[in-house]
Structure formats: structure tokens, C-alpha cells
Amino acid sequence: MNNNLPLGQRVKSRAFWIKQIRDLCILLAVLFAIASYLQRDMINGQAPPLSAITVQQQPFMLASSTKPTLVYFWGTWCPACKVTSPMINNLASSNDYQVIAIAVASGSDEDIIQYMHKNDLQFTVINEANMTLAPQQQSLSQQWGANAFPAIYIIDNQQQIRFVTSGITTQWGLKIRLWLSTFL
């Protein structure tokens, strides 16, 4: 294909579109490979037990619910979480789903509360640093295999993990996965 042609003529050529489709397929394959690598340790199957006191000093227990549950591992230090957290906040405020967030390596409860206030976030948060662990016991993020942040788990009403994702995602993608988990 001749790159000296005006853009209007290049766009009309078949070779131009074949190249664009090829490049898009390569990009999608690379993105899929990266996502698969980041999700390699995320657990599936039965959700581990989750019981703790939130930073808002309320007890939380992951239990059977008629609503799907979204478990969100994040950090105040995480750049991708700055994009994802407002979407999680919108889902939590809708009351259509149960949402619990686990703050990883994010400081004290007061640090997390200040961050949430500054960023207008109201979802329920457990501070992983407050979880007292017996010797040789793994942290919550280790138990769940959340090694890349944000890490998101969608759990059905039978406590089965139906969907996992890490990194930036869309609110519509999360809503569709939550909706689908009611039927699986």
C-alpha cells in the first residue's frame, strides 16, 4: 500500500482495512495475554470465608444472600484503583448488589477513611492490615489469590465465585457479570 496517497484514498482500499484488522487482532491478543497473566493466581470455585470488622466499625460476614456479591481488593496507592473505585462506589450505592472492598497495604483505618472522604467513596471497606493472623496464616489477598490490583470477584448466592477480573474494567462489564451470576 502506498502511504503517499491521501488518507481518503487509503481508507477506501482493501489493504488498509486488512492492516487495521490485523493490528487490532494483535492488540487484543496482547491485552488478553496480559489479563490472563494478571489473573493466573485468582481463585475460582467456593469463596473463602470472609468475616471482619470494617473501617466504619461495622461487622461484615460474607454469607448467602439473594443478591450477588462483588468483592473488591484495592489500595489507596493503586493508580488503576483510582479509575475503578468510583465504578464500585456506584454499584454499592445502587443497593442492587452486596459490595465489600478489602483495602490492601493502605495504612490505618483513619488513613482509608480520609482517602474515601477525599474521593467521595462510600462503599464498605475492610482494612486487611487489621486482620489478625495466626502464624503461617495467609492474608486475605493471599487467600483469594489477589496479587494484581484492583482484583474483583463476583460471587453468586451459593458462595461460588463466578467471575474474576483484575485491572481496569468497565461499570457495564461489572453490571453484566453481576446480572449473569444470578442465573449461573
Salt bridges, closest charged atoms under 4 A:
ASP23 OD1 - ARG22 NH2 2.71
ASP41 OD2 - ARG40 NE 3.90
ASP156 OD2 - ARG162 NE 2.71
